[in-house]
Amino acid sequence: MQLSCSDDYLMVGNFFADLLNLKGTQNLPTEFHRGVELHRLIDSFTDNHESVKSVNKLLHADHHKYAPVVSDVIFDYFLAKNWKTYDHRDLNSFCQFVYVVLKTHLHLLNDKHQKMVNSMINDNFLMKYTSLEGMEFVFNKMSKRSRYTSNFPKAVDNIVEFNDEINHHFNLFYPDLIKEVNTFCHC
């Protein structure tokens, strides 16, 4: 969301790309397709960055094939922790802005996804990434939705155990990601 250049269409396309399958994203109005492309660019860049790979190695013992999923969520926590380094806006105000934008475009989703996004907004999901208690909530939700056996609740222990190392890798990775995104949308 923070990398969507405060562009509603980029932000919504980027967010909805996480919820929808390929056909669902293709059925979005064309103005949202660049946001879907942005989401894919961010995912691809993230998956191939050496700092992310290093964090995935740290997490592999506890999370195996889910290590990249866990690191992605953990990096959201470290973005919140390092917010003032990367954004001049107040984090809570930014979250409220995002919620308004998402609600404006909820009609593009089916009922199931509308309920899910409304529930996330009502839980103030973006602010969950600011505390370990919030992260516990996020990982417990993920655990309940996981099709396969996972160890998501252990991720909070991983944050505590590897805090300095993950923070270091995050702060190597995130500026590189910002540069990559800026080649896409010139924020």
mmCIF file of the C-alpha atoms, coordinates in Angstrom:
data_MODEL
# 
_entry.id   MODEL 
# 
loop_
_atom_site.group_PDB 
_atom_site.id 
_atom_site.type_symbol 
_atom_site.label_atom_id 
_atom_site.label_alt_id 
_atom_site.label_comp_id 
_atom_site.label_asym_id 
_atom_site.label_entity_id 
_atom_site.label_seq_id 
_atom_site.pdbx_PDB_ins_code 
_atom_site.Cartn_x 
_atom_site.Cartn_y 
_atom_site.Cartn_z 
_atom_site.occupancy 
_atom_site.B_iso_or_equiv 
_atom_site.pdbx_formal_charge 
_atom_site.auth_seq_id 
_atom_site.auth_comp_id 
_atom_site.auth_asym_id 
_atom_site.auth_atom_id 
_atom_site.pdbx_PDB_model_num 
ATOM 1   C CA . MET A 1 1   ? 0.000   0.000   0.000   1.00 0.00 ? 1   MET A CA 1 
ATOM 2   C CA . GLN A 1 2   ? 2.756   2.406   0.947   1.00 0.00 ? 2   GLN A CA 1 
ATOM 3   C CA . LEU A 1 3   ? 4.409   1.801   -2.433  1.00 0.00 ? 3   LEU A CA 1 
ATOM 4   C CA . SER A 1 4   ? 1.297   2.631   -4.450  1.00 0.00 ? 4   SER A CA 1 
ATOM 5   C CA . CYS A 1 5   ? 2.232   6.294   -4.959  1.00 0.00 ? 5   CYS A CA 1 
ATOM 6   C CA . SER A 1 6   ? -0.978  7.446   -3.218  1.00 0.00 ? 6   SER A CA 1 
ATOM 7   C CA . ASP A 1 7   ? -2.740  6.536   -6.460  1.00 0.00 ? 7   ASP A CA 1 
ATOM 8   C CA . ASP A 1 8   ? -6.134  4.985   -5.692  1.00 0.00 ? 8   ASP A CA 1 
ATOM 9   C CA . TYR A 1 9   ? -6.120  2.722   -8.745  1.00 0.00 ? 9   TYR A CA 1 
ATOM 10  C CA . LEU A 1 10  ? -2.594  1.464   -8.110  1.00 0.00 ? 10  LEU A CA 1 
ATOM 11  C CA . MET A 1 11  ? -3.382  0.908   -4.433  1.00 0.00 ? 11  MET A CA 1 
ATOM 12  C CA . VAL A 1 12  ? -6.625  -0.967  -5.033  1.00 0.00 ? 12  VAL A CA 1 
ATOM 13  C CA . GLY A 1 13  ? -5.221  -3.070  -7.883  1.00 0.00 ? 13  GLY A CA 1 
ATOM 14  C CA . ASN A 1 14  ? -2.166  -3.873  -5.774  1.00 0.00 ? 14  ASN A CA 1 
ATOM 15  C CA . PHE A 1 15  ? -4.295  -4.883  -2.772  1.00 0.00 ? 15  PHE A CA 1 
ATOM 16  C CA . PHE A 1 16  ? -6.937  -6.800  -4.741  1.00 0.00 ? 16  PHE A CA 1 
ATOM 17  C CA . ALA A 1 17  ? -4.205  -8.761  -6.558  1.00 0.00 ? 17  ALA A CA 1 
ATOM 18  C CA . ASP A 1 18  ? -3.497  -10.473 -3.228  1.00 0.00 ? 18  ASP A CA 1 
ATOM 19  C CA . LEU A 1 19  ? -7.137  -11.543 -2.868  1.00 0.00 ? 19  LEU A CA 1 
ATOM 20  C CA . LEU A 1 20  ? -8.109  -12.518 -6.384  1.00 0.00 ? 20  LEU A CA 1 
ATOM 21  C CA . ASN A 1 21  ? -7.013  -15.264 -8.723  1.00 0.00 ? 21  ASN A CA 1 
ATOM 22  C CA . LEU A 1 22  ? -5.737  -14.498 -12.231 1.00 0.00 ? 22  LEU A CA 1 
ATOM 23  C CA . LYS A 1 23  ? -9.212  -14.436 -13.760 1.00 0.00 ? 23  LYS A CA 1 
ATOM 24  C CA . GLY A 1 24  ? -10.475 -12.201 -10.951 1.00 0.00 ? 24  GLY A CA 1 
ATOM 25  C CA . THR A 1 25  ? -7.714  -9.661  -11.543 1.00 0.00 ? 25  THR A CA 1 
ATOM 26  C CA . GLN A 1 26  ? -8.311  -9.756  -15.306 1.00 0.00 ? 26  GLN A CA 1 
ATOM 27  C CA . ASN A 1 27  ? -11.982 -8.950  -14.682 1.00 0.00 ? 27  ASN A CA 1 
ATOM 28  C CA . LEU A 1 28  ? -11.120 -5.761  -12.790 1.00 0.00 ? 28  LEU A CA 1 
ATOM 29  C CA . PRO A 1 29  ? -11.707 -2.546  -14.749 1.00 0.00 ? 29  PRO A CA 1 
ATOM 30  C CA . THR A 1 30  ? -8.625  -1.630  -16.800 1.00 0.00 ? 30  THR A CA 1 
ATOM 31  C CA . GLU A 1 31  ? -7.643  1.307   -14.609 1.00 0.00 ? 31  GLU A CA 1 
ATOM 32  C CA . PHE A 1 32  ? -6.749  -1.204  -11.853 1.00 0.00 ? 32  PHE A CA 1 
ATOM 33  C CA . HIS A 1 33  ? -4.551  -3.446  -14.003 1.00 0.00 ? 33  HIS A CA 1 
ATOM 34  C CA . ARG A 1 34  ? -1.420  -1.353  -13.424 1.00 0.00 ? 34  ARG A CA 1 
ATOM 35  C CA . GLY A 1 35  ? -1.907  -1.908  -9.688  1.00 0.00 ? 35  GLY A CA 1 
ATOM 36  C CA . VAL A 1 36  ? -2.020  -5.664  -10.320 1.00 0.00 ? 36  VAL A CA 1 
ATOM 37  C CA . GLU A 1 37  ? 1.180   -5.328  -12.372 1.00 0.00 ? 37  GLU A CA 1 
ATOM 38  C CA . LEU A 1 38  ? 2.743   -3.370  -9.523  1.00 0.00 ? 38  LEU A CA 1 
ATOM 39  C CA . HIS A 1 39  ? 1.808   -6.146  -7.099  1.00 0.00 ? 39  HIS A CA 1 
ATOM 40  C CA . ARG A 1 40  ? 3.472   -8.735  -9.329  1.00 0.00 ? 40  ARG A CA 1 
ATOM 41  C CA . LEU A 1 41  ? 6.584   -6.592  -9.721  1.00 0.00 ? 41  LEU A CA 1 
ATOM 42  C CA . ILE A 1 42  ? 6.849   -6.200  -5.929  1.00 0.00 ? 42  ILE A CA 1 
ATOM 43  C CA . ASP A 1 43  ? 6.358   -9.942  -5.374  1.00 0.00 ? 43  ASP A CA 1 
ATOM 44  C CA . SER A 1 44  ? 8.935   -10.900 -8.005  1.00 0.00 ? 44  SER A CA 1 
ATOM 45  C CA . PHE A 1 45  ? 11.512  -8.377  -6.800  1.00 0.00 ? 45  PHE A CA 1 
ATOM 46  C CA . THR A 1 46  ? 10.974  -9.432  -3.187  1.00 0.00 ? 46  THR A CA 1 
ATOM 47  C CA . ASP A 1 47  ? 11.301  -13.147 -3.943  1.00 0.00 ? 47  ASP A CA 1 
ATOM 48  C CA . ASN A 1 48  ? 14.652  -12.576 -5.663  1.00 0.00 ? 48  ASN A CA 1 
ATOM 49  C CA . HIS A 1 49  ? 16.291  -10.128 -3.260  1.00 0.00 ? 49  HIS A CA 1 
ATOM 50  C CA . GLU A 1 50  ? 19.279  -11.469 -1.321  1.00 0.00 ? 50  GLU A CA 1 
ATOM 51  C CA . SER A 1 51  ? 18.163  -9.917  1.988   1.00 0.00 ? 51  SER A CA 1 
ATOM 52  C CA . VAL A 1 52  ? 14.774  -11.596 1.702   1.00 0.00 ? 52  VAL A CA 1 
ATOM 53  C CA . LYS A 1 53  ? 16.449  -14.900 0.874   1.00 0.00 ? 53  LYS A CA 1 
ATOM 54  C CA . SER A 1 54  ? 18.597  -14.486 3.996   1.00 0.00 ? 54  SER A CA 1 
ATOM 55  C CA . VAL A 1 55  ? 15.527  -13.943 6.175   1.00 0.00 ? 55  VAL A CA 1 
ATOM 56  C CA . ASN A 1 56  ? 13.805  -16.922 4.556   1.00 0.00 ? 56  ASN A CA 1 
ATOM 57  C CA . LYS A 1 57  ? 16.805  -19.052 5.540   1.00 0.00 ? 57  LYS A CA 1 
ATOM 58  C CA . LEU A 1 58  ? 16.458  -17.870 9.152   1.00 0.00 ? 58  LEU A CA 1 
ATOM 59  C CA . LEU A 1 59  ? 12.777  -18.810 9.130   1.00 0.00 ? 59  LEU A CA 1 
ATOM 60  C CA . HIS A 1 60  ? 13.059  -22.067 7.193   1.00 0.00 ? 60  HIS A CA 1 
ATOM 61  C CA . ALA A 1 61  ? 13.621  -24.328 10.211  1.00 0.00 ? 61  ALA A CA 1 
ATOM 62  C CA . ASP A 1 62  ? 10.261  -23.311 11.692  1.00 0.00 ? 62  ASP A CA 1 
ATOM 63  C CA . HIS A 1 63  ? 8.248   -22.581 8.552   1.00 0.00 ? 63  HIS A CA 1 
ATOM 64  C CA . HIS A 1 64  ? 9.715   -24.654 5.707   1.00 0.00 ? 64  HIS A CA 1 
ATOM 65  C CA . LYS A 1 65  ? 7.864   -23.867 2.447   1.00 0.00 ? 65  LYS A CA 1 
ATOM 66  C CA . TYR A 1 66  ? 5.922   -21.095 4.213   1.00 0.00 ? 66  TYR A CA 1 
ATOM 67  C CA . ALA A 1 67  ? 9.100   -19.158 5.100   1.00 0.00 ? 67  ALA A CA 1 
ATOM 68  C CA . PRO A 1 68  ? 8.587   -16.681 2.194   1.00 0.00 ? 68  PRO A CA 1 
ATOM 69  C CA . VAL A 1 69  ? 4.985   -16.083 3.288   1.00 0.00 ? 69  VAL A CA 1 
ATOM 70  C CA . VAL A 1 70  ? 6.088   -15.509 6.875   1.00 0.00 ? 70  VAL A CA 1 
ATOM 71  C CA . SER A 1 71  ? 8.926   -13.190 5.865   1.00 0.00 ? 71  SER A CA 1 
ATOM 72  C CA . ASP A 1 72  ? 6.538   -11.142 3.734   1.00 0.00 ? 72  ASP A CA 1 
ATOM 73  C CA . VAL A 1 73  ? 4.264   -10.553 6.727   1.00 0.00 ? 73  VAL A CA 1 
ATOM 74  C CA . ILE A 1 74  ? 7.179   -9.963  9.075   1.00 0.00 ? 74  ILE A CA 1 
ATOM 75  C CA . PHE A 1 75  ? 8.540   -7.329  6.694   1.00 0.00 ? 75  PHE A CA 1 
ATOM 76  C CA . ASP A 1 76  ? 5.214   -5.496  7.081   1.00 0.00 ? 76  ASP A CA 1 
ATOM 77  C CA . TYR A 1 77  ? 5.938   -5.397  10.814  1.00 0.00 ? 77  TYR A CA 1 
ATOM 78  C CA . PHE A 1 78  ? 9.392   -3.966  10.177  1.00 0.00 ? 78  PHE A CA 1 
ATOM 79  C CA . LEU A 1 79  ? 7.961   -1.425  7.744   1.00 0.00 ? 79  LEU A CA 1 
ATOM 80  C CA . ALA A 1 80  ? 5.669   -0.255  10.545  1.00 0.00 ? 80  ALA A CA 1 
ATOM 81  C CA . LYS A 1 81  ? 8.613   -0.162  12.964  1.00 0.00 ? 81  LYS A CA 1 
ATOM 82  C CA . ASN A 1 82  ? 10.725  1.825   10.475  1.00 0.00 ? 82  ASN A CA 1 
ATOM 83  C CA . TRP A 1 83  ? 7.823   3.859   9.068   1.00 0.00 ? 83  TRP A CA 1 
ATOM 84  C CA . LYS A 1 84  ? 9.312   7.298   9.761   1.00 0.00 ? 84  LYS A CA 1 
ATOM 85  C CA . THR A 1 85  ? 12.430  6.346   7.812   1.00 0.00 ? 85  THR A CA 1 
ATOM 86  C CA . TYR A 1 86  ? 10.414  5.618   4.679   1.00 0.00 ? 86  TYR A CA 1 
ATOM 87  C CA . ASP A 1 87  ? 7.345   7.849   4.844   1.00 0.00 ? 87  ASP A CA 1 
ATOM 88  C CA . HIS A 1 88  ? 6.613   11.342  6.156   1.00 0.00 ? 88  HIS A CA 1 
ATOM 89  C CA . ARG A 1 89  ? 2.920   10.627  6.756   1.00 0.00 ? 89  ARG A CA 1 
ATOM 90  C CA . ASP A 1 90  ? 1.525   9.562   10.117  1.00 0.00 ? 90  ASP A CA 1 
ATOM 91  C CA . LEU A 1 91  ? 1.041   5.786   9.969   1.00 0.00 ? 91  LEU A CA 1 
ATOM 92  C CA . ASN A 1 92  ? -2.420  5.736   11.530  1.00 0.00 ? 92  ASN A CA 1 
ATOM 93  C CA . SER A 1 93  ? -3.643  8.525   9.233   1.00 0.00 ? 93  SER A CA 1 
ATOM 94  C CA . PHE A 1 94  ? -2.223  6.672   6.251   1.00 0.00 ? 94  PHE A CA 1 
ATOM 95  C CA . CYS A 1 95  ? -4.073  3.496   7.307   1.00 0.00 ? 95  CYS A CA 1 
ATOM 96  C CA . GLN A 1 96  ? -7.350  5.386   7.606   1.00 0.00 ? 96  GLN A CA 1 
ATOM 97  C CA . PHE A 1 97  ? -6.774  6.830   4.115   1.00 0.00 ? 97  PHE A CA 1 
ATOM 98  C CA . VAL A 1 98  ? -6.181  3.311   2.738   1.00 0.00 ? 98  VAL A CA 1 
ATOM 99  C CA . TYR A 1 99  ? -9.395  2.039   4.349   1.00 0.00 ? 99  TYR A CA 1 
ATOM 100 C CA . VAL A 1 100 ? -11.436 4.829   2.738   1.00 0.00 ? 100 VAL A CA 1 
ATOM 101 C CA . VAL A 1 101 ? -9.931  4.039   -0.666  1.00 0.00 ? 101 VAL A CA 1 
ATOM 102 C CA . LEU A 1 102 ? -10.581 0.307   -0.292  1.00 0.00 ? 102 LEU A CA 1 
ATOM 103 C CA . LYS A 1 103 ? -14.178 0.833   0.857   1.00 0.00 ? 103 LYS A CA 1 
ATOM 104 C CA . THR A 1 104 ? -14.808 3.075   -2.152  1.00 0.00 ? 104 THR A CA 1 
ATOM 105 C CA . HIS A 1 105 ? -13.944 0.187   -4.474  1.00 0.00 ? 105 HIS A CA 1 
ATOM 106 C CA . LEU A 1 106 ? -15.366 -2.790  -2.553  1.00 0.00 ? 106 LEU A CA 1 
ATOM 107 C CA . HIS A 1 107 ? -18.192 -3.095  -5.078  1.00 0.00 ? 107 HIS A CA 1 
ATOM 108 C CA . LEU A 1 108 ? -15.634 -4.617  -7.486  1.00 0.00 ? 108 LEU A CA 1 
ATOM 109 C CA . LEU A 1 109 ? -15.365 -7.704  -5.269  1.00 0.00 ? 109 LEU A CA 1 
ATOM 110 C CA . ASN A 1 110 ? -17.755 -10.594 -4.775  1.00 0.00 ? 110 ASN A CA 1 
ATOM 111 C CA . ASP A 1 111 ? -19.686 -10.836 -1.486  1.00 0.00 ? 111 ASP A CA 1 
ATOM 112 C CA . LYS A 1 112 ? -17.160 -13.203 0.113   1.00 0.00 ? 112 LYS A CA 1 
ATOM 113 C CA . HIS A 1 113 ? -14.220 -10.883 -0.568  1.00 0.00 ? 113 HIS A CA 1 
ATOM 114 C CA . GLN A 1 114 ? -16.236 -7.809  0.423   1.00 0.00 ? 114 GLN A CA 1 
ATOM 115 C CA . LYS A 1 115 ? -16.955 -9.381  3.815   1.00 0.00 ? 115 LYS A CA 1 
ATOM 116 C CA . MET A 1 116 ? -13.308 -10.330 4.239   1.00 0.00 ? 116 MET A CA 1 
ATOM 117 C CA . VAL A 1 117 ? -12.031 -6.837  3.427   1.00 0.00 ? 117 VAL A CA 1 
ATOM 118 C CA . ASN A 1 118 ? -14.696 -5.200  5.613   1.00 0.00 ? 118 ASN A CA 1 
ATOM 119 C CA . SER A 1 119 ? -13.687 -7.476  8.471   1.00 0.00 ? 119 SER A CA 1 
ATOM 120 C CA . MET A 1 120 ? -10.026 -6.592  7.944   1.00 0.00 ? 120 MET A CA 1 
ATOM 121 C CA . ILE A 1 121 ? -10.844 -2.882  7.956   1.00 0.00 ? 121 ILE A CA 1 
ATOM 122 C CA . ASN A 1 122 ? -13.035 -3.231  11.057  1.00 0.00 ? 122 ASN A CA 1 
ATOM 123 C CA . ASP A 1 123 ? -10.105 -4.981  12.780  1.00 0.00 ? 123 ASP A CA 1 
ATOM 124 C CA . ASN A 1 124 ? -7.841  -2.076  11.711  1.00 0.00 ? 124 ASN A CA 1 
ATOM 125 C CA . PHE A 1 125 ? -5.640  -4.724  10.115  1.00 0.00 ? 125 PHE A CA 1 
ATOM 126 C CA . LEU A 1 126 ? -2.851  -2.419  8.942   1.00 0.00 ? 126 LEU A CA 1 
ATOM 127 C CA . MET A 1 127 ? -2.204  -1.233  12.491  1.00 0.00 ? 127 MET A CA 1 
ATOM 128 C CA . LYS A 1 128 ? -1.899  -4.877  13.631  1.00 0.00 ? 128 LYS A CA 1 
ATOM 129 C CA . TYR A 1 129 ? 1.589   -4.811  12.096  1.00 0.00 ? 129 TYR A CA 1 
ATOM 130 C CA . THR A 1 130 ? 2.779   -2.281  14.690  1.00 0.00 ? 130 THR A CA 1 
ATOM 131 C CA . SER A 1 131 ? 2.959   -4.637  17.687  1.00 0.00 ? 131 SER A CA 1 
ATOM 132 C CA . LEU A 1 132 ? 3.852   -8.207  18.559  1.00 0.00 ? 132 LEU A CA 1 
ATOM 133 C CA . GLU A 1 133 ? 0.313   -8.710  19.891  1.00 0.00 ? 133 GLU A CA 1 
ATOM 134 C CA . GLY A 1 134 ? -1.048  -7.567  16.550  1.00 0.00 ? 134 GLY A CA 1 
ATOM 135 C CA . MET A 1 135 ? 1.318   -9.880  14.725  1.00 0.00 ? 135 MET A CA 1 
ATOM 136 C CA . GLU A 1 136 ? 0.129   -12.754 16.878  1.00 0.00 ? 136 GLU A CA 1 
ATOM 137 C CA . PHE A 1 137 ? -3.441  -11.914 15.778  1.00 0.00 ? 137 PHE A CA 1 
ATOM 138 C CA . VAL A 1 138 ? -2.353  -11.817 12.094  1.00 0.00 ? 138 VAL A CA 1 
ATOM 139 C CA . PHE A 1 139 ? -0.477  -15.110 12.246  1.00 0.00 ? 139 PHE A CA 1 
ATOM 140 C CA . ASN A 1 140 ? -3.293  -16.865 14.135  1.00 0.00 ? 140 ASN A CA 1 
ATOM 141 C CA . LYS A 1 141 ? -5.745  -15.734 11.416  1.00 0.00 ? 141 LYS A CA 1 
ATOM 142 C CA . MET A 1 142 ? -3.364  -17.017 8.755   1.00 0.00 ? 142 MET A CA 1 
ATOM 143 C CA . SER A 1 143 ? -3.052  -20.326 10.572  1.00 0.00 ? 143 SER A CA 1 
ATOM 144 C CA . LYS A 1 144 ? -6.826  -20.784 10.605  1.00 0.00 ? 144 LYS A CA 1 
ATOM 145 C CA . ARG A 1 145 ? -7.050  -20.078 6.859   1.00 0.00 ? 145 ARG A CA 1 
ATOM 146 C CA . SER A 1 146 ? -4.102  -22.262 5.868   1.00 0.00 ? 146 SER A CA 1 
ATOM 147 C CA . ARG A 1 147 ? -4.985  -25.343 3.848   1.00 0.00 ? 147 ARG A CA 1 
ATOM 148 C CA . TYR A 1 148 ? -1.913  -27.191 5.013   1.00 0.00 ? 148 TYR A CA 1 
ATOM 149 C CA . THR A 1 149 ? -0.235  -27.643 8.362   1.00 0.00 ? 149 THR A CA 1 
ATOM 150 C CA . SER A 1 150 ? 1.669   -24.507 9.240   1.00 0.00 ? 150 SER A CA 1 
ATOM 151 C CA . ASN A 1 151 ? 3.559   -23.089 12.150  1.00 0.00 ? 151 ASN A CA 1 
ATOM 152 C CA . PHE A 1 152 ? 2.466   -19.465 11.664  1.00 0.00 ? 152 PHE A CA 1 
ATOM 153 C CA . PRO A 1 153 ? 2.033   -18.660 15.390  1.00 0.00 ? 153 PRO A CA 1 
ATOM 154 C CA . LYS A 1 154 ? 5.759   -19.435 15.875  1.00 0.00 ? 154 LYS A CA 1 
ATOM 155 C CA . ALA A 1 155 ? 6.540   -16.414 13.666  1.00 0.00 ? 155 ALA A CA 1 
ATOM 156 C CA . VAL A 1 156 ? 6.115   -14.011 16.583  1.00 0.00 ? 156 VAL A CA 1 
ATOM 157 C CA . ASP A 1 157 ? 8.852   -15.908 18.450  1.00 0.00 ? 157 ASP A CA 1 
ATOM 158 C CA . ASN A 1 158 ? 10.974  -15.608 15.297  1.00 0.00 ? 158 ASN A CA 1 
ATOM 159 C CA . ILE A 1 159 ? 10.516  -11.833 15.284  1.00 0.00 ? 159 ILE A CA 1 
ATOM 160 C CA . VAL A 1 160 ? 11.765  -11.664 18.867  1.00 0.00 ? 160 VAL A CA 1 
ATOM 161 C CA . GLU A 1 161 ? 14.605  -14.136 18.312  1.00 0.00 ? 161 GLU A CA 1 
ATOM 162 C CA . PHE A 1 162 ? 15.888  -12.618 15.059  1.00 0.00 ? 162 PHE A CA 1 
ATOM 163 C CA . ASN A 1 163 ? 14.743  -9.017  15.560  1.00 0.00 ? 163 ASN A CA 1 
ATOM 164 C CA . ASP A 1 164 ? 18.060  -7.270  14.894  1.00 0.00 ? 164 ASP A CA 1 
ATOM 165 C CA . GLU A 1 165 ? 18.998  -9.501  11.981  1.00 0.00 ? 165 GLU A CA 1 
ATOM 166 C CA . ILE A 1 166 ? 15.617  -9.218  10.263  1.00 0.00 ? 166 ILE A CA 1 
ATOM 167 C CA . ASN A 1 167 ? 15.540  -5.460  10.835  1.00 0.00 ? 167 ASN A CA 1 
ATOM 168 C CA . HIS A 1 168 ? 18.994  -5.203  9.264   1.00 0.00 ? 168 HIS A CA 1 
ATOM 169 C CA . HIS A 1 169 ? 17.908  -7.205  6.205   1.00 0.00 ? 169 HIS A CA 1 
ATOM 170 C CA . PHE A 1 170 ? 14.672  -5.250  5.918   1.00 0.00 ? 170 PHE A CA 1 
ATOM 171 C CA . ASN A 1 171 ? 16.605  -1.971  5.845   1.00 0.00 ? 171 ASN A CA 1 
ATOM 172 C CA . LEU A 1 172 ? 18.868  -3.312  3.103   1.00 0.00 ? 172 LEU A CA 1 
ATOM 173 C CA . PHE A 1 173 ? 15.918  -4.589  1.093   1.00 0.00 ? 173 PHE A CA 1 
ATOM 174 C CA . TYR A 1 174 ? 13.336  -1.813  1.377   1.00 0.00 ? 174 TYR A CA 1 
ATOM 175 C CA . PRO A 1 175 ? 15.336  1.024   -0.202  1.00 0.00 ? 175 PRO A CA 1 
ATOM 176 C CA . ASP A 1 176 ? 16.079  -1.297  -3.132  1.00 0.00 ? 176 ASP A CA 1 
ATOM 177 C CA . LEU A 1 177 ? 12.382  -2.087  -3.451  1.00 0.00 ? 177 LEU A CA 1 
ATOM 178 C CA . ILE A 1 178 ? 11.518  1.623   -3.422  1.00 0.00 ? 178 ILE A CA 1 
ATOM 179 C CA . LYS A 1 179 ? 13.989  2.210   -6.276  1.00 0.00 ? 179 LYS A CA 1 
ATOM 180 C CA . GLU A 1 180 ? 12.472  -0.671  -8.244  1.00 0.00 ? 180 GLU A CA 1 
ATOM 181 C CA . VAL A 1 181 ? 8.920   0.603   -7.723  1.00 0.00 ? 181 VAL A CA 1 
ATOM 182 C CA . ASN A 1 182 ? 9.998   4.104   -8.744  1.00 0.00 ? 182 ASN A CA 1 
ATOM 183 C CA . THR A 1 183 ? 11.046  2.741   -12.126 1.00 0.00 ? 183 THR A CA 1 
ATOM 184 C CA . PHE A 1 184 ? 7.479   1.478   -12.503 1.00 0.00 ? 184 PHE A CA 1 
ATOM 185 C CA . CYS A 1 185 ? 5.371   4.381   -11.270 1.00 0.00 ? 185 CYS A CA 1 
ATOM 186 C CA . HIS A 1 186 ? 7.760   7.286   -10.573 1.00 0.00 ? 186 HIS A CA 1 
ATOM 187 C CA . CYS A 1 187 ? 6.486   8.124   -7.106  1.00 0.00 ? 187 CYS A CA 1 
# 
